[in-house]
Structure formats: structure tokens, C-alpha cells
């Protein structure tokens, strides 16, 4: 057992954990979590989303009613943004009706893909708007956020909280946000600019950012529970008996762990539309990847012109869906790793209790039952992210997703070339 416990504690020991807790990086990461949470909260308050207010005394979200005049003003502004292009929407509908009967070959293929992309964007935007304004989803968010606050406060007060954001994950997400910024910036200068497309990217990014922050919080919870178990294991390695002082804390840890598992399961069930929306970005990625590859391989423009057209038109929409799936896949692999580590540490603690605790202590029996229940629960329902049709979104899935985009885009290019359509010049949009 001692060899096994050492294998888990190679990276972190009690002294390392103490240094992490008192180091400046802990304060920096704590501020990242705090400011990100407040940013999401104040965006929701300013845009009249969800109608929730944070009570600083109870430290919980509560339902609130905004001033009726302010609410009507915000609603009017939202409607004006959507309706200012009502004539354009009617023209687009008329053009679509004509194209369905007149366009064929490669142009018809590109048109149908564009039509599918626009339809998916409108449907996802519809679901996001419902999510941010309906009473049912408002109650859901209130319940979820309050549970997250409770678990975070419990872990921080009973086990200690060391905040951490993996640098590679954070850097990858910042790169994705920069690409989204480029997409929205270039939209302003397009002759076919529509507010509905801009709102799609903004609101989708808002929801994805909230989901990404939840993933980081989840990883921090497991990381800190693992730190506590590691310290507990090291402390009792040389002692003959385990103090009763730790019985209640271990029981609390098991209960908190089960609450985390139930919370994640509830989120997977109730917010399943968001991972599905991330997956459906595959159509946008394929269409723009086709543009990108055509420009890189076949176009005869000079390099500078190619780089400008790619950056201005298709780079962001081609890469952002891929990065969304990759980030979610990395989070899944990290969760799988920390959950396995925690399972191993719980097994070691259970063995220590069997060896060193008083055998006729009723608390020992309770701890053993809680340990068995937790391990079985983890095996039956591991902490993973599902994306669509019950498929697990890990890095292997992200790689398959990337291959699907590339192979499909190349197939479209092959069909375009076979129809003798001119691909000697880069185009920013078809």
C-alpha cells in the first residue's frame, strides 16, 4: 500500500500543497474565477437575462423583478435589433425559394450547405433566447448556481481551496475567443451583414464561456479533494491509530463527492442542448474549411492576398467549432484523470481505516459503507461530458471530429473541381 500511495503523491506532497496555498498564483487564479463569474452575472443583469439577483448576505441567487419601464426598454431594443433587417429577411426568403429550383451542381451544393448553416444558427439562437428568458430555465439556473456556490463554500471551509487554471486550457480558450472576435469584427464590413448572425456568435460564446467556467470549477473541486486525501494519507502513514477527528470530515467528503456527481448528471440532462449546439458547428466548420483549402491549394492569388481573404472570411468559422470540441474533450480527459486519482486515494484511505481504526467503532462501518457506495456510483456514472447521442466528448472524439471536417471538406472540393467551376481565385464567401 505504501508503494501505491507514493505513486499517487509523487507530484504533490503535504509541503507542496502548503506552498501552493500560500503562493501568489493561488490569488491570481482565484481572481480569474471571481472576475469571470461576476462578468457573467453582470452581463445577465444588464441584458435582462434570467431575472436573478445575487444576495450577498445569504450568498445565494434569488429571483428578482426588474423595473417594468427598464424591462420594456430593453425588450424594445432587442426587438429593434432583430427587426431592423426584416426587409432583408423577406428578400433572403424569396431568394432561397428561387434558388431551390434554379441552382444546381457545385453552386447548388454550396447554397444548400449555406442554407443548412443558417437554419442551424437560427434554431440554436432560438434555444439560447428561450434559455435566457424562460421562467423554467431561470429556476434551473438558480438551482444549479446555488448548488455550485454551496459546494465551493463547503470545500473551501472544510478542506481548503487551492485555485488553479491549467495554462494550456486557458491559452486555448483565449485563442478561440480571439477568433470569435475576428468573426464578429469582419461581420460589420460584409454586404450581407445580419444582426441575427452576430447575436448567434455573441450569445453562443456567452453560454460556452459559462460552461467552460463550470468545467474549470469542477476540476478545482476534485483537485482540492485529492489534496486533502493526499495530506490525510501521508499524515497517518506513521501513526498507529486514526483520530476520530477525521471521521466526520471523511463522511462530509463522501457526501460532497456524491453531490458533485449528482450535480454533473443533472447539468448533463438539463443543458444537453448546449453540447449538441457545439457539435452542430460541424456544418459551419466544413463549409469554411472548404473555402480555406480551396484558397490555399488552388487559388493563384499572391500569398498576402490569400492570407487576408482567409483571415477575413473563413479562418474563424472553420476553427472555432473545432476548438470548442477540443476544449470540451480536454476537460473530459482531465476529469477522467482526477476522478481516477480520487478513487485510488479513497481506496487507500479505506485500507488505512481497516488497519488502524478501532474495529468495533460504528463510524468505521458507516465510512466503509459510504466508501463502497461512492466507488460503485463512480463506476456506474463516471464524471464525463456527453456531446450528442450519448457519445463521450474526449480528445479521441475531438480528433475524429477534426478528421470528419477535413475529409468532408476535401470531398466537397473534389466535387467542385469535377464540375469545372473556377477555383483559381480566392473568395471570401460563396
N, C-alpha and C positions, 0 to 999 in steps of 0.2 A: 504493500500500500504506500509506503514511503516513497518508493521509486516513482509510482504513478502520480502521487501528489506533487513531486518535484517536477515532473514533466509538464504539469499544468502551470506551475508557478515559476517557470524559467524566465518568462518575460517580466512578470511583476511579483515582487515580494512586499512585505509589510513596509519596509523602508521606502521602496519606490512609490508605493501608494501614498505614504505620508508626504513625500516630496511633491507628488502631483497635486495633492490637495492644497498645499501651501504655495505652489508656484504661480507665476504671473499668467501662464497660459490658461489656467482654470478660470481666472477672472475674465480673460478675453473671450473664451468660448461661452461663458455664462452670459456676457453682454450680447453676443451674437444671437443666442436663443431668446433672450429677453427682448431685444430690439426687433427681431423678426416677428415675434408674437404680437408685440404692440403695433407693428406695421400692418399686419393682417387685421387686427382688431379695429384700428382707426380707419382703414380703407372701408371696412364693412360699415362702420358708423357713418362716415361721410357720404357713402353711396346708398345709404338706407337699406343695407342688406341685413336680413335675418332678424332685425329688431331685438338685439340683445345688448345688455349693458353689464359691464364688469363692476361688481360690488367689492370695493377694496377692504371693507370690514369683514365680510364673510368669505372673501376671496373665491367667489363663485360668479358665474354668469347668470343673469336674471333677465326675464322678459321685460321689455320697456315699450312705451308708446311715444313715438316722436311727435313733435308739434305738427298738428294737422296741416297748417299752412306750408311748413317746410317740406312735409311729405308730398304734398300736391305739387310744389315747385320742382322737387327732384323728379317726380314721376313725369311731369310735363317736359322737362329737359330730356329725359330718357326717350320719350315718345318722339320728340322733335328730331333727335339724332337718328332714330330709326326711320322716320317718315320723310325726312328731307330728300331722300332719293326714291320716293315712291314712283315717280315717273320712270326713273331708270329701271326699277324692278319690273314695271309693266313692259318696258321695251325688251328687257332681258327675256321675260316670259314669251314675248312674241317671237324673238329671235330663236329661242330654244324650239318653239313649235315648228318654225320653218326648217331649222337645221335637222330635226329628226327625220324629215322626209327628203332633204336635199343633199346633205353632206354624206360622203362615202369615203372608202379606202382609209389612208393614213389620217386625213383630216377628220374623218368621221370617228376614228379611234380616239384621237386627241380630244375631240369635242365631247365624246361620251365619258372619258376619264375626267375631264374638267367638270362636267355636269354631276358626276358621282361625287367628286370632291366638294363641290358647292352644296350638294344635298346633305352630305355628312356633316359639313360645317354648320349648316343651319339647324340640323337636328341636335347636334351636340350643344350649340348655343342655346337652343330651346330648353334642353335639360338643365343647363347651368342656370339659366334665368329662373326656372321653376325652383331649383335647389336653393337659390339665394333669396327667394321671396315667399315661398310657401310656408304656412304655419307648421305643417308636419315636419318638414326638414329643419325648421327653426328649433323645434323641440328636440329633434335628433342631435343637432349640433350642440345645443345647450347641454344635453346629457353627456355627449362624448367629451366635450371640452372640460366639463366639471369633473368627469372621471379622470381625465389626464392630469388635471390640477391636483386632485386628491392623491393619486399615485405618486406624483412627483414630490409633493409635500411630505408624504409618508416616508418615501425612500430617503429624502434629504434629512429629515428629523431623526429617523431611527437607524439608518445605516450610513449616512453621509453621501453627499453627491459630488462627484468629480465630473465637471462638464468637459465634453470633448467632441470635436467635429473632425472627421477624417479629412485630411488635407486634399487627397485625390478626389474624393466625392465632392467636396466644396468647390474645388477648382473646376471640375467637370460641369457642375451646375452653373457656375458663373459664366463659363464659356457658352453654355446653352442660352442663358439669359441675354448674353451679348448678341447672339444670333437672332433671338426673338426681337431684340431692339432694332437690329438691322432690317428685319422683315417689316416692322411697323413704320420705320423711317422711310423706307423705299415706297411704301404704300401711298404716301402723300403725293408722290410725283407721278403716279400711274394715271393714265387717262381713264381707266376703268375702276377707279377707286370707289369702294362702297364701305359705308360705316359698319355694316353688318360683319364684314370680314375683319375689320380692325377690332371690333368688340369680341369676336371669336378668339383671336390671339390673346387679347388682354385678359379676358375672363378665364380662359383655359389656363393661362400662366398663373393667374391668381390661385386657382384650385390646385394646380400642380405644385405650387410653392408650399401651400398649406399641407399637402400630402407628403411632400419631401421633408418638411419640418417634423411632421409626426414620425416619419421613419427614423430621423436622427434622434428624436426623443426616446423612441423605442430602443434603439441601440444603446443610448446612455443608461437607460434603466437596467438593462441586462449587464452592462459593463460594471455598474456600481454594485449590483447584487453579487456579481462574480468577485469583485474586490473584497466585499465583506466576507464571503465564504472562504476566500483565499487567506485572509487575515485570521479567521477563526481556525482554519486547519493548521496553520503554522503555530498559532498560539498554544494549541492543545496537543501538539506532537510530543512534547516532552513532559506533559502533565499526566498524572495517574487518573485523575477524575475530571469530568466536565462539570463546571459550575452550573447550578440551577438558573443563574442569571441569564444564561444564553438560551434557555428553553423557550421562553416567551418570544425572544427575538427570532428564533428559527421558525416557530409557528407563524409569526407575523410574516416572515419572508415567504413561506409557502403560500399563505393567503394572498399576499400581494402578487406573487407569481401567477396564481390562478386568475386573479382579477385582470392581469395583463393579457393572459391568453384569451379570456372571455371578451375583453375589450377589442382585441385584434379581430377575433372572429365576428363580432358584431359590426365592426367597421367594414370588413370584407363583404358582409351580407348587404349592408345598407348603402354603402358607397361603391358598389360594384360597377356602376355606370362610369366612374372616372377612369379606372384601368382599361375598361373597354374603349372609352373615348381615346385614350392614349394609343391603344392598339390600332384603332381605325385611322390614325395618322399615316398608316402604311400607304394609303392611296396618294396622299399628298407627297410623301417621300418618293414613291415610284415615279410619279409624273414629273417631278422636278429633277430626279436623278437622271431620267431620260434626257431632259434638256441639258443637264450638266455634261453628261457623257457625249452627247452629240456635238456639243460645242468644243469639248476637249479633243475628240478623236477626228471628227470630220470637217469641222469649220476651218476655213482658210484665213480667218482674221488674224491680225497680229496678236502677240501674247498679251500686250497691255489691254487691248480691246476685249479679248476673251476674259481676262481677269475681272474687268469692270462689269461686263454683262453677267458673268457668273455670280459675283458678289451682289450685284444689284437685283438679280431676278430669282435665281434658283438655289443658291447655296444654303440659305437659311431654311427654306421649306423642305429641302432634301435632307438636311442633317438633324434638324430639331426633333422630328419623330424618332429617329434612330437613337439620339442622345436620351430622350425620355425613357425609352425601353431599356437602354443600357444602364442608366442611373437606377431604375427600379430593379433591374437584375442584380446589380452590385449590392444594393440594400438587402435583397433577399439572401444572397450568399453570406453577407455579414451577419444577418440574423440567424442563419443556419449554423454558422460557426460559433457565435456566442451562446446560442441555445445548447449546442453540444457540449461546450465547455462547462456551462452551468449544470447540465445533467451529470457530468463526471464529478464535479465538485460536490453535488448533493449526495451522490453515491458514497464518496469518501467520508463526508460528514456522518452519514448514516452508519458506516462501518466503525467510525470512531465512537459513536454513541453506543453501539453494541458492545464494543470492547471496554469502554471506560465509564459509562454511566451506570448508575445503580439499577440492577436488573429488574427489581420489583417496583420501580418508580412508574406510576401511571402515566406520567408525562412522556416517558420513553415510548410507551405503547402508542400514545397519540402521535408522537413525532414519526414513528415508524409507519403508521397508517397514512399520515399526511404525505410522507415521502413516497410511499408506494402509489398513492392516488395521483400525485403530481407527475411521476415518471410515466405512468400509464397514459395520463392525459396528454403529455408531450408527445408520446409515441403515436397516439391516435390522431392528434390535431397539432402537428408542428407549426411553428410560427413562420409562415411563408406568405408571399404575395402572389395572389392569383390575378391573371390579366384578362383572359377571355375563355369561355367554355371550360372552366376549371383548370386550365393549364397554369403551371407554376412559372412565373417570370423570373428566371435566374440568368446568369451570364451565358449559359448554353442556349437558352431561348433567345436572348438578345443576338447571339451570333447567327442563329437560324433566321431570325427576323431580318438581319442585315443581308444574308445570302438571298433571301426571298426578294428583297427590294432590288438587289443588283441583277439577279437572273431575270426577273420580270422586266426591268428597265432595258436590259440588253435585248430581250425578246421583242419589245416594242420597237427598239431601234432597228432590229433586223427586219421587222415588218415594214417600217417606214422606208428603209432603203430599197426593199423589194418592190415598192410601189412607185419607185423613181421620183420621189419627192425631193426637192432641192434641200440638201443639208450642208451646203458649202458655206453657209453664213450663220453665225450665232444669232439666236433670237432670245429676247428676254422673256417672252411669253407666247404661247401658241393660241 
